[in-house]
Each structure stands twice: as structure tokens, then as C-alpha cells.
Amino acid sequence: MHASIMIDGTQVMISDVPPERGLELTSGNNIASVIQAKSDAEIEPLYHALSSDGKIVAPLEATFWAKKMSLLITNSVFNGSLTYQLKLK
């Protein structure tokens, strides 16, 4: 992770994707983002908005580390994941 910012109370983490990952540099694939939602009510509309014009790599579903998680690549500029984290004790 190279940057972590709060946007309207939601954590957004951003990292570059180095050429060693084997990707040809094009707009949208050189930066990976993680948006950490705070609730189902926040993650569901984000997922539907971002997945409507791109590729769903992993659908929005529960994992052992998150209540919900998805990997997306959009036709615009989003390459990354959405997460709704489990509360750690």
C-alpha cells in the first residue's frame, strides 16, 4: 500500500502496479485501489455501480477475512477490490 485516504468516512487504499507484474501499461491498470466499506448498505451500491461497466474477477461474497469482498476491473479507471471487513476483537 502506498497511500491510504479517508473519503467521506470511507477508507480508500491506493497502490501502483509495477511493470514486473507483467501488465502492459494502460489507463486503469497501473493503479490498484481498495475501498473499505462500513456496511452492506454502503458496499452494495458501490459494487453495482462499478461492476456495471467492467469485468467481475470475483463476485461480491463473504470470505473468511471479510463480510463481503469483490475484485473488479472497470472499463473506466477502477482496478481493485471492495471490502466490508469483519470486526476484529
C-alpha positions as protocol buffer text, in pm:
chain_id: "A"
residue {
  index: 1
  type: MET
  ca { x: 0 y: 0 z: 0 }
}
residue {
  index: 2
  type: HIS
  ca { x: 134 y: 342 z: -92 }
}
residue {
  index: 3
  type: ALA
  ca { x: -149 y: 568 z: 21 }
}
residue {
  index: 4
  type: SER
  ca { x: -449 y: 549 z: 249 }
}
residue {
  index: 5
  type: ILE
  ca { x: -703 y: 829 z: 248 }
}
residue {
  index: 6
  type: MET
  ca { x: -1044 y: 882 z: 403 }
}
residue {
  index: 7
  type: ILE
  ca { x: -1322 y: 995 z: 169 }
}
residue {
  index: 8
  type: ASP
  ca { x: -1647 y: 1079 z: 344 }
}
residue {
  index: 9
  type: GLY
  ca { x: -1555 y: 842 z: 628 }
}
residue {
  index: 10
  type: THR
  ca { x: -1461 y: 552 z: 397 }
}
residue {
  index: 11
  type: GLN
  ca { x: -1102 y: 425 z: 380 }
}
residue {
  index: 12
  type: VAL
  ca { x: -953 y: 410 z: 29 }
}
residue {
  index: 13
  type: MET
  ca { x: -610 y: 249 z: -18 }
}
residue {
  index: 14
  type: ILE
  ca { x: -412 y: 300 z: -337 }
}
residue {
  index: 15
  type: SER
  ca { x: -102 y: 129 z: -477 }
}
residue {
  index: 16
  type: ASP
  ca { x: 78 y: 137 z: -808 }
}
residue {
  index: 17
  type: VAL
  ca { x: 110 y: -182 z: -1011 }
}
residue {
  index: 18
  type: PRO
  ca { x: 476 y: -222 z: -1112 }
}
residue {
  index: 19
  type: PRO
  ca { x: 575 y: -342 z: -1461 }
}
residue {
  index: 20
  type: GLU
  ca { x: 717 y: -661 z: -1306 }
}
residue {
  index: 21
  type: ARG
  ca { x: 357 y: -783 z: -1266 }
}
residue {
  index: 22
  type: GLY
  ca { x: 356 y: -840 z: -1642 }
}
residue {
  index: 23
  type: LEU
  ca { x: 81 y: -593 z: -1729 }
}
residue {
  index: 24
  type: GLU
  ca { x: 104 y: -367 z: -2030 }
}
residue {
  index: 25
  type: LEU
  ca { x: 56 y: -13 z: -1903 }
}
residue {
  index: 26
  type: THR
  ca { x: -284 y: 123 z: -1997 }
}
residue {
  index: 27
  type: SER
  ca { x: -507 y: 375 z: -1826 }
}
residue {
  index: 28
  type: GLY
  ca { x: -681 y: 194 z: -1543 }
}
residue {
  index: 29
  type: ASN
  ca { x: -444 y: -97 z: -1481 }
}
residue {
  index: 30
  type: ASN
  ca { x: -144 y: 85 z: -1338 }
}
residue {
  index: 31
  type: ILE
  ca { x: -310 y: 166 z: -1004 }
}
residue {
  index: 32
  type: ALA
  ca { x: -492 y: -76 z: -776 }
}
residue {
  index: 33
  type: SER
  ca { x: -746 y: 52 z: -525 }
}
residue {
  index: 34
  type: VAL
  ca { x: -914 y: -99 z: -222 }
}
residue {
  index: 35
  type: ILE
  ca { x: -1233 y: 61 z: -93 }
}
residue {
  index: 36
  type: GLN
  ca { x: -1322 y: -49 z: 260 }
}
residue {
  index: 37
  type: ALA
  ca { x: -1695 y: -9 z: 307 }
}
residue {
  index: 38
  type: LYS
  ca { x: -1850 y: 25 z: 652 }
}
residue {
  index: 39
  type: SER
  ca { x: -2173 y: -167 z: 586 }
}
residue {
  index: 40
  type: ASP
  ca { x: -2382 y: -369 z: 342 }
}
residue {
  index: 41
  type: ALA
  ca { x: -2575 y: -50 z: 268 }
}
residue {
  index: 42
  type: GLU
  ca { x: -2250 y: 113 z: 152 }
}
residue {
  index: 43
  type: ILE
  ca { x: -2085 y: -175 z: -36 }
}
residue {
  index: 44
  type: GLU
  ca { x: -2386 y: -295 z: -240 }
}
residue {
  index: 45
  type: PRO
  ca { x: -2440 y: 27 z: -444 }
}
residue {
  index: 46
  type: LEU
  ca { x: -2063 y: 65 z: -494 }
}
residue {
  index: 47
  type: TYR
  ca { x: -2043 y: -290 z: -627 }
}
residue {
  index: 48
  type: HIS
  ca { x: -2335 y: -248 z: -866 }
}
residue {
  index: 49
  type: ALA
  ca { x: -2209 y: 88 z: -994 }
}
residue {
  index: 50
  type: LEU
  ca { x: -1851 y: -29 z: -1050 }
}
residue {
  index: 51
  type: SER
  ca { x: -1939 y: -372 z: -1192 }
}
residue {
  index: 52
  type: SER
  ca { x: -2190 y: -238 z: -1446 }
}
residue {
  index: 53
  type: ASP
  ca { x: -1922 y: -136 z: -1699 }
}
residue {
  index: 54
  type: GLY
  ca { x: -1639 y: -381 z: -1638 }
}
residue {
  index: 55
  type: LYS
  ca { x: -1517 y: -726 z: -1552 }
}
residue {
  index: 56
  type: ILE
  ca { x: -1604 y: -901 z: -1227 }
}
residue {
  index: 57
  type: VAL
  ca { x: -1294 y: -1101 z: -1132 }
}
residue {
  index: 58
  type: ALA
  ca { x: -1453 y: -1221 z: -806 }
}
residue {
  index: 59
  type: PRO
  ca { x: -1821 y: -1158 z: -726 }
}
residue {
  index: 60
  type: LEU
  ca { x: -1928 y: -981 z: -409 }
}
residue {
  index: 61
  type: GLU
  ca { x: -1947 y: -1252 z: -144 }
}
residue {
  index: 62
  type: ALA
  ca { x: -1839 y: -1346 z: 206 }
}
residue {
  index: 63
  type: THR
  ca { x: -1483 y: -1466 z: 265 }
}
residue {
  index: 64
  type: PHE
  ca { x: -1304 y: -1584 z: 576 }
}
residue {
  index: 65
  type: TRP
  ca { x: -1143 y: -1240 z: 617 }
}
residue {
  index: 66
  type: ALA
  ca { x: -1430 y: -1011 z: 514 }
}
residue {
  index: 67
  type: LYS
  ca { x: -1807 y: -997 z: 546 }
}
residue {
  index: 68
  type: LYS
  ca { x: -1812 y: -917 z: 174 }
}
residue {
  index: 69
  type: MET
  ca { x: -1536 y: -880 z: -84 }
}
residue {
  index: 70
  type: SER
  ca { x: -1513 y: -839 z: -462 }
}
residue {
  index: 71
  type: LEU
  ca { x: -1241 y: -790 z: -723 }
}
residue {
  index: 72
  type: LEU
  ca { x: -1331 y: -567 z: -1017 }
}
residue {
  index: 73
  type: ILE
  ca { x: -1175 y: -417 z: -1328 }
}
residue {
  index: 74
  type: THR
  ca { x: -1388 y: -146 z: -1487 }
}
residue {
  index: 75
  type: ASN
  ca { x: -1381 y: -7 z: -1837 }
}
residue {
  index: 76
  type: SER
  ca { x: -1312 y: 335 z: -1689 }
}
residue {
  index: 77
  type: VAL
  ca { x: -1044 y: 375 z: -1424 }
}
residue {
  index: 78
  type: PHE
  ca { x: -1108 y: 136 z: -1133 }
}
residue {
  index: 79
  type: ASN
  ca { x: -886 y: -167 z: -1086 }
}
residue {
  index: 80
  type: GLY
  ca { x: -915 y: -312 z: -740 }
}
residue {
  index: 81
  type: SER
  ca { x: -1133 y: -452 z: -471 }
}
residue {
  index: 82
  type: LEU
  ca { x: -1423 y: -364 z: -248 }
}
residue {
  index: 83
  type: THR
  ca { x: -1425 y: -499 z: 106 }
}
residue {
  index: 84
  type: TYR
  ca { x: -1655 y: -488 z: 404 }
}
residue {
  index: 85
  type: GLN
  ca { x: -1428 y: -610 z: 683 }
}
residue {
  index: 86
  type: LEU
  ca { x: -1504 y: -837 z: 973 }
}
residue {
  index: 87
  type: LYS
  ca { x: -1477 y: -662 z: 1307 }
}
residue {
  index: 88
  type: LEU
  ca { x: -1160 y: -776 z: 1481 }
}
residue {
  index: 89
  type: LYS
  ca { x: -1179 y: -845 z: 1852 }
}
